[in-house]
Amino acid sequence: MFTGADEDLVAGDLVGAVGLRLGADAARELSEPATLAGFRRWLDAEQCYVFTINGFPYGRFHGTRVKEQVYAPDWTTHERVAYTNLLFDLLGEIVPDGVEGSVSTVPVSFKEFIQSPQQVRAARENLWKCVEHIERVGRRTGKTLHLGLEPEPLCYLETTAEAVEFIEQMRADLELEHARLGLAEPERSVFVQAETIEDDFLAEVVPPFLAAWLPPVLTALAAFTLLFYTEDG
């Protein structure tokens, strides 16, 4: 857990911005009603609020030999979906009104773990399941929530080109569902927020349906975070 006062993140009278790092065991423990109520009382007493959860490491992270195992279970597994959905259940309960909440996660998988197109397809399907869950939590709580994938060296999403290709695959999944259901407009949309990209990348690589949602272009080309949102069609 990290805390800090940030004038840009102040929510009403709450001045301490808290980021949680919750593994699966800790998330299940916090989801217990009495434990969650106690944590909310602590936040109130300390004038703090939670705005983000690090959902990257599923298990123990410090004090153990992790290396590539930190990415397991990855997005090809139901365990990763269930764990991340639980984090959004928690976030929907504790993020204050008027504050956007985020969960960061693994960039699909460790690259060497992916050995077949079927695994990639399974990862996309699981990510859509999570997006649908985020939408349900957002509708139930009235909160704006998003999932951030963090490209890293040696991971399935490592380079900008790999990230863009994956986005295109996600879009294709959406279009196929759209055609299958015979809808006039998609019922859900996926947007991307880039932290650092170049003008050439914006003009030549990013598809038009994403370009309108990108923030102002910053400096050098670098890895960027994918933020998955849902919106009614």
Residue frames as a rotation matrix with the C-alpha (Angstrom) as fourth column:
MET 1
0.580 0.815 0.000 0.00
0.815 -0.580 0.000 0.00
0.000 0.000 -1.000 0.00
PHE 2
-0.672 -0.737 0.073 1.24
0.732 -0.676 -0.088 3.51
0.114 -0.006 0.993 -0.73
THR 3
0.480 0.808 -0.342 -0.23
0.844 -0.531 -0.072 6.80
-0.240 -0.254 -0.937 0.34
GLY 4
-0.712 -0.702 0.029 0.32
0.693 -0.694 0.194 10.40
-0.116 0.158 0.981 -0.47
ALA 5
0.177 0.724 -0.667 -1.37
0.382 -0.675 -0.631 13.78
-0.907 -0.143 -0.396 -0.48
ASP 6
-0.760 -0.341 0.553 -2.00
0.626 -0.160 0.763 15.04
-0.172 0.926 0.335 -3.99
GLU 7
-0.591 0.537 -0.602 -3.85
-0.216 -0.824 -0.524 18.25
-0.777 -0.180 0.603 -4.67
ASP 8
-0.619 0.340 -0.708 -5.00
-0.769 -0.077 0.635 16.92
0.161 0.937 0.309 -8.04
LEU 9
-0.590 0.360 -0.723 -6.57
0.101 0.921 0.377 13.87
0.801 0.149 -0.579 -6.42
VAL 10
-0.966 0.235 0.106 -8.32
-0.159 -0.220 -0.962 15.44
-0.203 -0.947 0.250 -3.47
ALA 11
-0.491 0.863 -0.120 -11.86
0.389 0.341 0.856 14.10
0.780 0.374 -0.503 -3.12
GLY 12
0.648 0.746 0.155 -13.91
0.234 -0.388 0.891 16.50
0.725 -0.541 -0.426 -1.04
ASP 13
0.696 -0.372 0.614 -12.32
-0.710 -0.487 0.509 16.63
0.109 -0.790 -0.603 2.40
LEU 14
0.849 -0.414 0.328 -10.23
0.286 0.882 0.374 13.50
-0.444 -0.224 0.868 1.76
VAL 15
0.707 -0.630 -0.321 -6.57
-0.694 -0.706 -0.141 14.38
-0.138 0.323 -0.936 1.29
GLY 16
-0.258 -0.844 0.470 -4.67
-0.652 0.511 0.561 11.09
-0.713 -0.162 -0.682 1.39
ALA 17
0.474 0.365 -0.801 -4.62
-0.863 0.374 -0.340 9.18
0.176 0.853 0.492 -1.91
VAL 18
-0.036 -0.409 0.912 -4.09
-0.611 0.731 0.304 5.46
-0.791 -0.546 -0.277 -1.29
GLY 19
0.167 0.024 -0.986 -2.97
-0.874 0.467 -0.136 2.84
0.457 0.884 0.098 -3.77
LEU 20
0.468 0.095 0.879 -3.43
-0.654 0.705 0.272 -0.77
-0.594 -0.702 0.392 -2.71
ARG 21
-0.394 -0.486 -0.780 -1.41
-0.799 0.601 0.030 -3.82
0.454 0.635 -0.625 -3.73
LEU 22
0.141 0.572 0.808 -3.66
-0.826 0.518 -0.222 -6.80
-0.545 -0.636 0.546 -3.13
GLY 23
-0.891 -0.332 -0.310 -2.81
-0.440 0.801 0.406 -10.38
0.114 0.498 -0.860 -3.99
ALA 24
-0.297 0.834 -0.465 -5.59
-0.193 0.424 0.885 -12.93
0.935 0.353 0.034 -4.33
ASP 25
-0.286 0.162 -0.944 -5.51
0.820 0.550 -0.155 -14.02
0.495 -0.819 -0.290 -0.68
ALA 26
-0.871 -0.086 -0.483 -5.50
0.364 -0.774 -0.518 -10.42
-0.330 -0.627 0.706 0.59
ALA 27
-0.779 0.623 -0.069 -8.35
-0.504 -0.556 0.661 -9.51
0.374 0.549 0.748 -1.76
ARG 28
-0.147 0.738 -0.658 -10.48
0.242 0.672 0.700 -12.39
0.959 -0.056 -0.278 -0.50
GLU 29
-0.457 -0.076 -0.886 -9.75
0.886 0.051 -0.461 -11.38
0.080 -0.996 0.044 3.09
LEU 30
-0.962 0.066 -0.267 -10.66
-0.020 -0.985 -0.170 -7.75
-0.274 -0.158 0.949 2.44
SER 31
-0.625 0.766 -0.150 -13.91
-0.321 -0.077 0.944 -8.82
0.712 0.638 0.294 0.75
GLU 32
-0.445 0.474 -0.760 -15.18
0.821 0.554 -0.135 -10.20
0.357 -0.684 -0.636 4.04
PRO 33
0.380 0.712 0.590 -17.91
0.474 -0.698 0.537 -7.75
0.794 0.076 -0.603 5.15
ALA 34
0.889 -0.036 -0.456 -16.46
0.423 -0.314 0.850 -7.11
-0.174 -0.949 -0.264 8.61
THR 35
-0.077 -0.996 -0.041 -12.94
0.817 -0.087 0.571 -6.60
-0.572 0.010 0.820 7.26
LEU 36
-0.373 -0.015 0.928 -14.11
0.782 -0.543 0.305 -4.28
0.499 0.840 0.214 4.51
ALA 37
0.701 0.680 0.217 -16.20
0.417 -0.637 0.649 -2.25
0.579 -0.364 -0.729 6.96
GLY 38
0.642 -0.538 -0.546 -13.18
0.554 -0.166 0.816 -1.93
-0.529 -0.827 0.191 9.26
PHE 39
-0.405 -0.821 0.402 -10.98
0.877 -0.225 0.424 -0.77
-0.258 0.525 0.811 6.39
ARG 40
-0.004 0.478 0.878 -13.54
0.630 -0.681 0.374 1.82
0.776 0.555 -0.298 5.37
ARG 41
0.916 0.290 -0.277 -13.64
0.390 -0.482 0.785 3.12
0.094 -0.827 -0.555 8.93
TRP 42
0.142 -0.949 -0.282 -9.84
0.731 -0.092 0.676 3.41
-0.668 -0.302 0.681 8.87
LEU 43
-0.433 -0.265 0.861 -9.98
0.850 -0.437 0.293 5.37
0.299 0.860 0.415 5.61
ASP 44
0.505 0.713 0.487 -12.54
0.453 -0.699 0.554 7.74
0.735 -0.059 -0.676 7.11
ALA 45
0.838 -0.194 -0.510 -10.55
0.466 -0.233 0.854 8.20
-0.284 -0.953 -0.105 10.31
GLU 46
-0.122 -0.989 -0.085 -7.35
0.662 -0.145 0.736 8.95
-0.740 0.033 0.672 8.40
GLN 47
0.470 0.414 -0.780 -9.10
-0.280 -0.768 -0.576 11.13
-0.837 0.489 -0.245 5.78
CYS 48
-0.692 -0.716 -0.091 -7.82
-0.392 0.267 0.880 8.86
-0.606 0.645 -0.466 3.04
TYR 49
0.552 0.830 -0.074 -9.36
-0.549 0.295 -0.782 7.37
-0.628 0.473 0.619 -0.06
VAL 50
-0.275 -0.576 0.769 -8.44
0.257 0.727 0.637 4.57
-0.926 0.373 -0.052 -2.45
PHE 51
0.359 0.385 -0.851 -8.20
-0.683 -0.513 -0.520 5.38
-0.637 0.767 0.078 -6.14
THR 52
0.278 -0.313 -0.908 -6.20
-0.814 0.425 -0.396 2.46
0.509 0.850 -0.137 -7.55
ILE 53
0.638 -0.132 0.759 -5.33
-0.415 0.771 0.483 -1.18
-0.649 -0.623 0.437 -6.90
ASN 54
-0.278 -0.783 -0.556 -2.25
-0.960 0.222 0.168 -2.94
-0.008 0.580 -0.814 -8.19
GLY 55
0.632 0.578 0.515 -3.68
-0.539 0.806 -0.243 -6.23
-0.556 -0.124 0.822 -9.46
PHE 56
0.269 -0.631 -0.728 -0.47
-0.870 0.165 -0.464 -7.33
0.413 0.758 -0.504 -11.14
PRO 57
-0.754 -0.618 -0.220 0.99
-0.470 0.743 -0.476 -9.91
0.458 -0.255 -0.852 -8.73
TYR 58
0.211 0.891 -0.402 -1.52
-0.340 0.453 0.824 -12.63
0.916 -0.037 0.398 -7.93
GLY 59
0.684 -0.035 -0.729 0.45
0.576 0.639 0.510 -14.10
0.447 -0.768 0.457 -5.05
ARG 60
0.627 -0.543 -0.558 3.43
0.393 -0.398 0.829 -13.13
-0.672 -0.739 -0.036 -2.92
PHE 61
0.900 -0.290 0.326 5.73
0.176 -0.443 -0.879 -10.64
0.399 0.848 -0.348 -4.58
HIS 62
0.309 -0.813 0.494 8.40
-0.780 -0.514 -0.358 -9.55
0.545 -0.275 -0.793 -2.11
GLY 63
-0.009 -0.441 0.898 10.76
-0.923 0.348 0.162 -11.92
-0.384 -0.827 -0.410 -0.35
THR 64
0.408 0.146 0.901 10.35
0.076 0.978 -0.193 -14.77
-0.910 0.147 0.389 -2.84
ARG 65
-0.789 -0.615 0.011 11.88
0.003 0.015 1.000 -15.79
-0.615 0.788 -0.010 -6.15
VAL 66
0.208 0.970 -0.126 9.31
-0.074 -0.113 -0.991 -14.57
-0.975 0.216 0.049 -8.61
LYS 67
-0.823 -0.556 -0.115 10.79
-0.089 -0.073 0.993 -13.73
-0.560 0.828 0.011 -12.02
GLU 68
-0.839 0.487 -0.244 8.42
-0.315 -0.068 0.946 -14.89
0.444 0.871 0.211 -14.77
GLN 69
-0.586 0.640 -0.496 6.06
0.723 0.690 0.037 -16.52
0.366 -0.337 -0.867 -12.26
VAL 70
-0.759 0.326 -0.564 4.85
0.151 -0.754 -0.639 -13.08
-0.633 -0.570 0.523 -11.22
TYR 71
-0.691 0.488 -0.533 2.77
-0.723 -0.453 0.522 -13.14
0.014 0.746 0.665 -14.42
ALA 72
-0.568 0.480 -0.669 0.96
0.090 0.844 0.529 -16.34
0.818 0.240 -0.522 -13.49
PRO 73
-0.129 0.469 0.874 -1.89
0.795 0.575 -0.191 -16.95
-0.592 0.670 -0.448 -13.56
ASP 74
-0.935 -0.263 -0.237 -2.13
0.063 -0.782 0.620 -14.86
-0.349 0.565 0.748 -16.72
TRP 75
-0.372 0.845 -0.385 -5.09
-0.746 -0.519 -0.417 -13.69
-0.552 0.132 0.823 -18.79
THR 76
-0.519 0.220 -0.826 -5.48
-0.558 0.644 0.523 -17.08
0.647 0.732 -0.211 -20.45
THR 77
-0.805 0.109 -0.583 -6.83
0.423 0.794 -0.436 -18.41
0.416 -0.598 -0.685 -17.15
HIS 78
0.262 0.959 0.109 -10.12
0.387 -0.208 0.898 -18.13
0.884 -0.193 -0.426 -15.30
GLU 79
0.199 -0.253 -0.947 -8.16
0.979 -0.001 0.206 -17.49
-0.053 -0.967 0.247 -12.09
ARG 80
-0.839 -0.543 -0.029 -6.92
0.537 -0.836 0.111 -14.15
-0.085 0.078 0.993 -13.40
VAL 81
-0.453 0.757 0.470 -10.45
0.098 -0.482 0.871 -13.14
0.886 0.441 0.144 -14.40
ALA 82
0.449 0.686 -0.573 -11.94
0.623 0.220 0.751 -14.06
0.641 -0.694 -0.329 -11.03
TYR 83
-0.142 -0.618 -0.773 -9.16
0.961 -0.272 0.041 -12.30
-0.236 -0.737 0.633 -9.12
THR 84
-0.937 -0.256 0.239 -9.42
0.322 -0.898 0.301 -9.10
0.138 0.359 0.923 -11.18
ASN 85
-0.148 0.960 0.238 -13.21
0.198 -0.207 0.958 -9.07
0.969 0.189 -0.160 -10.98
LEU 86
0.392 0.242 -0.888 -12.95
0.888 0.155 0.434 -9.31
0.242 -0.958 -0.154 -7.21
LEU 87
-0.616 -0.679 -0.399 -10.63
0.743 -0.670 -0.007 -6.31
-0.262 -0.301 0.917 -7.17
PHE 88
-0.799 0.384 0.463 -13.22
0.022 -0.751 0.660 -4.32
0.601 0.538 0.591 -9.10
ASP 89
0.261 0.880 -0.397 -15.92
0.551 0.202 0.810 -5.44
0.793 -0.430 -0.432 -6.67
LEU 90
0.081 -0.330 -0.940 -13.79
0.972 -0.183 0.148 -4.03
-0.221 -0.926 0.306 -3.85
LEU 91
-0.870 -0.491 0.052 -12.89
0.486 -0.835 0.257 -0.87
-0.083 0.248 0.965 -5.74
GLY 92
-0.397 0.808 0.436 -16.53
0.251 -0.361 0.898 -0.17
0.883 0.466 -0.059 -6.52
GLU 93
0.502 0.604 -0.620 -17.25
0.725 0.098 0.682 -0.23
0.473 -0.791 -0.388 -2.80
ILE 94
0.301 -0.472 -0.829 -14.40
0.830 -0.299 0.471 1.99
-0.470 -0.829 0.302 -1.59
VAL 95
-0.718 -0.534 0.446 -13.56
0.683 -0.665 0.304 4.51
0.134 0.522 0.842 -4.30
PRO 96
-0.481 0.559 -0.675 -15.32
0.282 -0.631 -0.723 7.80
-0.830 -0.538 0.146 -3.47
ASP 97
0.554 0.713 0.430 -17.97
0.740 -0.184 -0.647 9.38
-0.382 0.677 -0.629 -5.68
GLY 98
0.964 -0.119 -0.238 -16.37
-0.204 -0.903 -0.378 11.67
-0.170 0.412 -0.895 -8.23
VAL 99
-0.001 -0.999 0.039 -13.06
-0.812 0.023 0.583 9.79
-0.583 -0.031 -0.812 -8.28
GLU 100
0.584 0.128 -0.801 -12.17
-0.684 0.609 -0.401 7.40
0.437 0.783 0.444 -11.11
GLY 101
0.421 -0.408 0.810 -10.90
-0.578 0.568 0.586 4.03
-0.699 -0.715 0.004 -9.96
SER 102
0.390 -0.367 -0.845 -8.36
-0.810 0.300 -0.504 1.83
0.438 0.881 -0.180 -11.70
VAL 103
0.682 -0.321 0.657 -6.90
-0.162 0.810 0.564 -1.65
-0.713 -0.491 0.501 -11.46
SER 104
0.150 -0.709 -0.689 -3.56
-0.989 -0.111 -0.101 -2.35
-0.005 0.697 -0.717 -13.12
THR 105
0.748 0.200 0.633 -2.80
-0.245 0.969 -0.018 -5.82
-0.617 -0.142 0.774 -14.40
VAL 106
-0.194 -0.874 0.446 -0.32
0.167 0.419 0.893 -7.97
-0.967 0.247 0.064 -16.31
PRO 107
-0.194 0.061 -0.979 0.24
-0.849 -0.510 0.136 -7.28
-0.491 0.858 0.151 -20.03
VAL 108
0.476 0.570 -0.670 -1.70
-0.791 0.611 -0.042 -10.42
0.385 0.549 0.742 -20.99
SER 109
0.981 -0.193 0.029 1.11
0.166 0.903 0.396 -12.85
-0.102 -0.384 0.918 -20.11
PHE 110
0.077 -0.996 -0.052 4.83
-0.384 -0.078 0.920 -13.53
-0.920 -0.051 -0.388 -20.02
LYS 111
0.163 0.060 -0.985 5.80
-0.975 -0.144 -0.170 -13.88
-0.152 0.988 0.035 -23.68
GLU 112
-0.745 -0.549 -0.379 7.26
-0.609 0.791 0.051 -17.38
0.271 0.269 -0.924 -23.37
PHE 113
-0.624 0.593 0.509 4.03
-0.150 0.548 -0.823 -18.62
-0.767 -0.590 -0.253 -21.78
ILE 114
0.393 0.828 -0.399 2.11
-0.544 -0.140 -0.827 -17.99
-0.741 0.542 0.395 -25.03
GLN 115
-0.634 -0.669 0.389 2.64
-0.185 0.618 0.764 -20.91
-0.751 0.412 -0.515 -27.38
SER 116
-0.650 0.464 0.602 -0.50
0.752 0.505 0.422 -20.92
-0.108 0.727 -0.678 -29.54
PRO 117
-0.792 0.446 0.416 -3.13
-0.147 -0.801 0.580 -18.65
0.592 0.398 0.700 -31.12
GLN 118
0.113 0.870 -0.480 -5.71
0.451 0.385 0.805 -20.40
0.885 -0.307 -0.349 -28.96
GLN 119
-0.186 -0.250 -0.950 -4.07
0.979 -0.129 -0.158 -18.93
-0.083 -0.960 0.269 -25.85
VAL 120
-0.984 -0.177 -0.015 -4.21
0.173 -0.974 0.147 -15.44
-0.040 0.142 0.989 -27.32
ARG 121
-0.423 0.901 0.091 -7.89
-0.090 -0.141 0.986 -15.89
0.902 0.409 0.141 -28.18
ALA 122
0.165 0.453 -0.876 -8.59
0.814 0.439 0.380 -17.15
0.556 -0.776 -0.296 -24.66
ALA 123
-0.618 -0.465 -0.634 -6.85
0.747 -0.599 -0.289 -14.09
-0.245 -0.652 0.718 -23.21
ARG 124
-0.922 0.319 0.219 -8.98
-0.167 -0.840 0.517 -11.74
0.349 0.440 0.828 -25.29
GLU 125
-0.059 0.949 -0.308 -12.15
0.191 0.314 0.930 -13.57
0.980 -0.004 -0.199 -24.31
ASN 126
0.019 0.013 -1.000 -11.20
0.978 0.206 0.021 -13.35
0.206 -0.978 -0.009 -20.66
LEU 127
-0.907 -0.349 -0.237 -10.43
0.387 -0.912 -0.136 -9.65
-0.168 -0.215 0.962 -20.92
TRP 128
-0.604 0.763 0.231 -13.86
-0.239 -0.450 0.860 -9.07
0.760 0.464 0.454 -22.44
LYS 129
0.148 0.641 -0.753 -15.40
0.651 0.510 0.563 -10.99
0.744 -0.574 -0.342 -19.54
CYS 130
-0.396 -0.371 -0.840 -13.62
0.893 -0.370 -0.258 -8.62
-0.215 -0.852 0.477 -17.18
VAL 131
-0.983 0.065 0.172 -14.72
0.004 -0.929 0.370 -5.57
0.183 0.365 0.913 -19.17
GLU 132
-0.181 0.980 -0.085 -18.32
0.067 0.099 0.993 -6.78
0.981 0.174 -0.083 -18.92
HIS 133
0.130 0.179 -0.975 -17.89
0.943 0.280 0.177 -7.17
0.305 -0.943 -0.132 -15.17
ILE 134
-0.816 -0.465 -0.343 -16.46
0.543 -0.822 -0.175 -3.66
-0.201 -0.329 0.923 -14.90
GLU 135
-0.736 0.602 0.310 -19.52
-0.155 -0.595 0.788 -2.38
0.659 0.532 0.532 -16.73
ARG 136
0.177 0.838 -0.515 -21.86
0.460 0.392 0.797 -4.16
0.870 -0.378 -0.316 -14.32
VAL 137
-0.137 -0.296 -0.945 -20.01
0.987 -0.126 -0.104 -2.82
-0.088 -0.947 0.309 -11.28
GLY 138
-0.961 -0.272 0.044 -19.99
0.275 -0.950 0.147 0.67
0.002 0.153 0.988 -12.75
ARG 139
-0.401 0.891 0.214 -23.71
-0.082 -0.267 0.960 0.60
0.912 0.368 0.180 -13.40
ARG 140
0.270 0.526 -0.806 -24.45
0.716 0.450 0.533 -0.74
0.644 -0.721 -0.255 -9.94
THR 141
0.009 -0.399 -0.917 -22.26
0.951 -0.280 0.131 1.75
-0.309 -0.873 0.377 -8.07
GLY 142
0.943 0.326 0.072 -22.30
0.328 -0.869 -0.371 4.75
-0.058 0.373 -0.926 -10.38
LYS 143
0.384 -0.885 -0.264 -18.49
-0.129 -0.334 0.934 4.74
-0.914 -0.325 -0.242 -10.36
THR 144
0.828 -0.263 -0.495 -16.17
-0.527 -0.065 -0.847 5.21
0.191 0.963 -0.192 -13.33
LEU 145
0.440 -0.636 0.633 -13.71
-0.280 0.573 0.770 2.31
-0.853 -0.517 0.074 -13.35
HIS 146
0.736 -0.219 -0.640 -11.07
-0.632 0.116 -0.766 1.10
0.242 0.969 -0.053 -15.76
LEU 147
0.794 -0.487 0.364 -8.54
0.283 0.825 0.489 -1.67
-0.539 -0.285 0.793 -16.23
GLY 148
0.624 -0.650 -0.433 -4.94
-0.770 -0.606 -0.201 -0.83
-0.132 0.459 -0.879 -17.12
LEU 149
0.885 -0.435 0.164 -2.62
0.457 0.879 -0.138 -3.27
-0.084 0.197 0.977 -18.89
GLU 150
0.687 -0.687 -0.237 1.05
-0.486 -0.677 0.553 -2.46
-0.541 -0.264 -0.799 -18.31
PRO 151
0.886 -0.411 -0.215 3.41
0.011 0.482 -0.876 -3.41
0.463 0.774 0.432 -21.18
GLU 152
0.612 -0.723 0.320 6.76
-0.541 -0.087 0.837 -4.65
-0.577 -0.685 -0.444 -19.92
PRO 153
-0.173 -0.762 -0.625 9.95
-0.972 0.234 -0.015 -6.18
0.157 0.605 -0.781 -21.36
LEU 154
-0.943 -0.306 -0.135 9.67
-0.309 0.951 0.008 -9.90
0.126 0.049 -0.991 -22.16
CYS 155
-0.459 0.855 0.243 5.88
-0.018 0.264 -0.964 -9.82
-0.888 -0.447 -0.106 -21.87
TYR 156
-0.163 0.478 0.863 3.23
0.903 0.425 -0.065 -10.52
-0.398 0.769 -0.501 -24.49
LEU 157
0.839 0.305 0.450 2.59
0.447 -0.858 -0.253 -6.78
0.309 0.414 -0.857 -24.71
GLU 158
0.160 -0.891 -0.425 6.12
0.848 -0.096 0.521 -5.44
-0.505 -0.444 0.740 -24.80
THR 159
-0.856 -0.510 0.083 6.29
0.457 -0.671 0.584 -2.99
-0.243 0.538 0.807 -27.70
THR 160
-0.479 0.678 -0.557 3.96
-0.499 -0.733 -0.462 -0.35
-0.722 0.057 0.690 -29.05
ALA 161
-0.530 0.252 -0.809 3.36
-0.777 0.236 0.583 -2.39
0.338 0.938 0.071 -32.20
GLU 162
-0.839 0.205 -0.503 2.36
0.295 0.950 -0.104 -5.44
0.457 -0.236 -0.858 -30.14
ALA 163
-0.711 0.592 -0.381 -0.01
0.276 -0.263 -0.924 -3.37
-0.647 -0.762 0.024 -28.05
VAL 164
-0.416 0.554 -0.721 -1.67
-0.786 -0.618 -0.021 -1.81
-0.457 0.558 0.692 -31.09
GLU 165
-0.676 0.136 -0.724 -2.05
-0.441 0.712 0.546 -5.23
0.591 0.688 -0.421 -32.76
PHE 166
-0.852 0.358 -0.381 -3.72
0.521 0.653 -0.550 -6.54
0.052 -0.668 -0.743 -29.64
ILE 167
-0.554 0.667 -0.498 -6.11
-0.192 -0.684 -0.704 -3.58
-0.810 -0.295 0.507 -29.59
GLU 168
-0.475 0.349 -0.807 -6.99
-0.877 -0.113 0.467 -4.30
0.072 0.930 0.360 -33.20
GLN 169
-0.796 0.175 -0.579 -7.74
0.086 0.980 0.178 -7.90
0.599 0.092 -0.796 -32.27
MET 170
-0.747 0.555 -0.365 -9.98
0.436 -0.004 -0.900 -6.74
-0.501 -0.832 -0.239 -29.44
ARG 171
-0.440 0.588 -0.679 -11.80
-0.650 -0.730 -0.211 -4.45
-0.620 0.348 0.703 -31.86
ALA 172
-0.636 0.175 -0.752 -12.24
-0.600 0.501 0.624 -7.32
0.486 0.847 -0.214 -34.32
ASP 173
-0.877 0.340 -0.339 -13.78
0.467 0.764 -0.444 -9.41
0.108 -0.548 -0.830 -31.53
LEU 174
-0.552 0.676 -0.489 -16.26
0.036 -0.566 -0.823 -6.61
-0.833 -0.472 0.288 -30.89
GLU 175
-0.425 0.368 -0.827 -17.15
-0.874 -0.403 0.270 -6.29
-0.235 0.838 0.493 -34.55
LEU 176
-0.819 0.116 -0.562 -17.70
-0.142 0.908 0.393 -10.04
0.556 0.402 -0.727 -34.86
GLU 177
-0.743 0.578 -0.338 -20.04
0.581 0.305 -0.755 -9.98
-0.333 -0.757 -0.562 -31.88
HIS 178
-0.483 0.536 -0.692 -21.78
-0.420 -0.836 -0.355 -6.98
-0.768 0.119 0.629 -33.36
ALA 179
-0.548 0.232 -0.804 -22.36
-0.796 0.153 0.586 -8.84
0.259 0.960 0.101 -36.64
ARG 180
-0.893 0.176 -0.414 -23.41
0.224 0.972 -0.070 -12.04
0.390 -0.155 -0.908 -34.86
LEU 181
-0.586 0.682 -0.438 -26.07
0.556 -0.055 -0.830 -10.25
-0.590 -0.729 -0.347 -32.84
GLY 182
-0.229 0.490 0.841 -27.21
0.899 -0.226 0.376 -8.16
0.374 0.842 -0.389 -35.79
LEU 183
0.201 0.270 -0.942 -26.91
0.753 -0.658 -0.028 -4.94
-0.627 -0.703 -0.335 -33.83
ALA 184
0.832 0.121 0.542 -27.09
0.459 -0.699 -0.548 -1.52
0.313 0.705 -0.637 -35.45
GLU 185
0.350 -0.749 0.563 -24.39
-0.630 -0.633 -0.450 -0.27
0.693 -0.198 -0.693 -33.08
PRO 186
-0.375 -0.543 -0.752 -21.99
0.255 0.719 -0.646 -2.10
0.891 -0.434 -0.131 -30.75
GLU 187
0.731 0.667 -0.146 -23.26
0.277 -0.094 0.956 -2.41
0.624 -0.739 -0.253 -27.21
ARG 188
0.759 -0.539 -0.364 -19.80
0.332 -0.160 0.929 -1.86
-0.560 -0.827 0.058 -25.78
SER 189
0.815 -0.545 0.194 -16.67
-0.081 -0.440 -0.894 0.02
0.573 0.714 -0.403 -26.77
VAL 190
0.572 -0.718 -0.397 -13.04
0.765 0.290 0.575 -0.24
-0.298 -0.633 0.715 -25.81
PHE 191
0.916 -0.275 0.292 -10.91
-0.135 -0.896 -0.422 2.86
0.378 0.347 -0.858 -25.60
VAL 192
0.342 -0.879 -0.332 -7.18
0.908 0.400 -0.126 3.29
0.244 -0.258 0.935 -25.10
GLN 193
0.984 -0.179 0.009 -5.25
-0.173 -0.937 0.303 5.95
-0.045 -0.300 -0.953 -23.27
ALA 194
0.485 -0.874 -0.005 -1.62
0.660 0.370 -0.653 6.30
0.573 0.313 0.757 -24.24
GLU 195
0.677 -0.300 -0.673 0.87
0.519 -0.454 0.724 7.71
-0.522 -0.839 -0.151 -21.78
THR 196
0.034 -0.718 -0.695 3.62
-0.396 -0.649 0.650 8.54
-0.918 0.253 -0.306 -24.29
ILE 197
0.316 0.075 0.946 3.44
0.748 0.594 -0.297 8.30
-0.584 0.801 0.132 -28.06
GLU 198
-0.734 -0.616 -0.286 4.76
0.263 -0.645 0.717 10.14
-0.626 0.451 0.635 -31.11
ASP 199
-0.091 0.689 -0.719 2.81
-0.655 -0.585 -0.478 12.17
-0.750 0.427 0.505 -33.67
ASP 200
-0.530 -0.154 -0.834 3.72
-0.811 0.379 0.446 9.69
0.247 0.912 -0.326 -36.42
PHE 201
-0.978 0.185 -0.099 2.37
0.207 0.929 -0.308 6.82
0.035 -0.321 -0.946 -34.36
LEU 202
-0.411 0.871 -0.269 -0.85
0.048 -0.274 -0.960 8.71
-0.911 -0.407 0.071 -33.73
ALA 203
-0.041 0.402 -0.915 -1.30
-0.837 -0.514 -0.189 9.54
-0.546 0.758 0.357 -37.40
GLU 204
-0.307 -0.244 -0.920 -0.25
-0.879 0.443 0.176 6.26
0.365 0.863 -0.350 -38.99
VAL 205
-0.871 -0.197 -0.450 -0.92
-0.068 0.956 -0.287 3.43
0.486 -0.220 -0.846 -36.55
VAL 206
-0.821 0.571 0.002 -3.76
0.049 0.073 -0.996 4.27
-0.569 -0.818 -0.088 -34.21
PRO 207
-0.566 0.679 0.468 -7.15
0.788 0.277 0.551 3.42
0.244 0.680 -0.691 -35.78
PRO 208
-0.604 0.318 0.731 -9.58
-0.068 -0.934 0.351 6.35
0.794 0.162 0.585 -36.11
PHE 209
0.451 0.879 -0.153 -12.02
0.112 0.114 0.987 4.97
0.885 -0.462 -0.047 -33.55
LEU 210
0.391 -0.391 -0.833 -9.24
0.919 0.222 0.327 5.18
0.057 -0.893 0.445 -30.94
ALA 211
-0.492 -0.752 0.439 -7.55
0.730 -0.631 -0.263 8.39
0.475 0.191 0.859 -32.00
ALA 212
0.035 0.595 0.803 -10.40
-0.046 -0.801 0.596 10.57
0.998 -0.058 -0.001 -30.77
TRP 213
0.911 0.382 -0.153 -9.96
0.094 0.168 0.981 9.18
0.401 -0.909 0.117 -27.27
LEU 214
0.129 -0.939 -0.318 -6.20
0.909 0.240 -0.342 9.72
0.397 -0.245 0.884 -26.98
PRO 215
0.683 0.023 -0.730 -4.97
0.470 -0.779 0.416 12.50
-0.559 -0.627 -0.543 -24.67
PRO 216
0.842 -0.421 -0.336 -2.54
-0.535 -0.727 -0.431 15.16
-0.063 0.543 -0.837 -25.97
VAL 217
0.742 -0.627 -0.235 0.54
0.395 0.693 -0.603 13.59
0.541 0.355 0.762 -27.47
LEU 218
0.873 -0.471 -0.130 3.54
-0.055 -0.359 0.932 13.78
-0.485 -0.806 -0.340 -25.18
THR 219
0.236 -0.895 -0.379 7.18
-0.839 -0.385 0.385 13.02
-0.490 0.227 -0.841 -25.96
ALA 220
-0.578 -0.640 -0.507 9.22
-0.816 0.477 0.328 10.02
0.032 0.602 -0.798 -27.17
LEU 221
0.268 0.622 -0.736 7.78
-0.574 0.716 0.397 6.71
0.774 0.316 0.549 -28.22
ALA 222
-0.769 -0.461 0.443 7.49
-0.625 0.397 -0.672 4.41
0.134 -0.794 -0.593 -25.21
ALA 223
-0.744 0.545 -0.387 5.40
0.548 0.829 0.115 1.63
0.383 -0.126 -0.915 -23.76
PHE 224
-0.676 0.570 0.467 1.92
-0.613 -0.787 0.074 2.78
0.410 -0.236 0.881 -22.87
THR 225
-0.867 0.410 0.283 -0.87
-0.019 0.539 -0.842 1.69
-0.498 -0.736 -0.460 -20.63
LEU 226
-0.706 0.707 -0.052 -4.05
0.040 0.112 0.993 0.37
0.708 0.698 -0.107 -22.13
LEU 227
-0.853 0.500 0.150 -7.10
-0.279 -0.194 -0.940 1.49
-0.441 -0.844 0.305 -20.23
PHE 228
-0.796 0.605 -0.007 -10.20
0.391 0.524 0.757 -0.53
0.462 0.600 -0.653 -21.01
TYR 229
-0.778 0.627 -0.034 -13.47
-0.439 -0.581 -0.686 1.33
-0.450 -0.519 0.727 -20.59
THR 230
-0.625 0.670 0.402 -17.02
0.780 0.563 0.274 0.38
-0.042 0.485 -0.874 -21.40
GLU 231
-0.796 0.433 -0.424 -19.72
-0.373 -0.901 -0.221 2.66
-0.478 -0.018 0.878 -22.71
ASP 232
0.049 0.898 0.437 -23.30
0.279 0.408 -0.869 2.14
-0.959 0.164 -0.231 -23.77
GLY 233
-0.754 -0.289 0.590 -23.75
0.619 -0.011 0.785 2.05
-0.220 0.957 0.187 -27.52
